[in-house]
Amino acid sequence: MPIRFADNHAKFSAHAPGAIPAGNCSPRGFCPIFTTMVKEIVTTYRDDLDGSELPDDFRPTRFSLEGTEYEIDLSEENVDRLREALSPFIDAARQVQPRFGNAPAQSRGSSTKRRSSSSSSSDSSRLAEIRTWANQNGYPTGDRGRLRQEIIDAYEAAH
């Protein structure tokens, strides 16, 4: 008579000493008897503020403050509360274009024109031209180094 034992995944049968194993049994007398096992994973989305369950088709709410972006999972009711709380600030604010890389944001009223990059010789000749103009128009500059943005702005405004 076989001795039966089990774990969480499969049932095994061990034959009594001297018995002849049959089928898929090992020479030591162990015969696995596999059972079907189903594993179900259920994901439940919860509101980060009050813990209520969210529908499967919810979308996280994103917002930004002082250059840091945030994302939060909220119910429609809490999204409305967030919008209502931010509404007076949004109404008084101005919308800006997102910045890419580490470039500083362009200040209001700045008229800096973007030029397509050309050869470095034309850039250096342009800088020399700006330096000459700046020195002739009361903007002291050195012979080398970076030009202040206000000098470049004044040059472009004059040309």
C-alpha positions, 0 to 999 in steps of 0.5 A: 500500500503506497504512503501519500504525502503532499505539499502546496504544489503537487502530490507525491506517492511513495511505494512501500519498500520492495514494490515495483514502480510503474509509469513515470515513477523514479527508481526510488519509488516516488511517483508525482501525481500533478494537480492543476493549480490556478494562480490569479493576481488581482490588482486593485487601484486605491486613491492615494488620499482617502484609500477608496477603490478606483476603477480599472480605467482611472488615469493618474493625475499629474501636476508640477510645482516649482520645477518638480513634477508629481503624480497621484492616484485620485478618485474623480471627486478628489481630482475635482477637489484638487482642481478647485483648490488650485483654481485661484492660483492657476487663474492668476498665473501665466502658462509657460512652455516646458524647458528641455535640458538645463537651459534657463527659462527665457524671461518675459520681454526678452527678444533673444533670437534663436539662430541656426548653428553654423560654423564656429568661425562665423560664430566667432566673427559674430561675437567679435562684431558684437564686442566691437559694437558694445565697446563703441556703445558704452558696454565695456567688454573684455577681449575674451570670455562670455558676453553678458546676455544684456549686451547680446540683447542690446546688440540684437535690438539695435540691428 
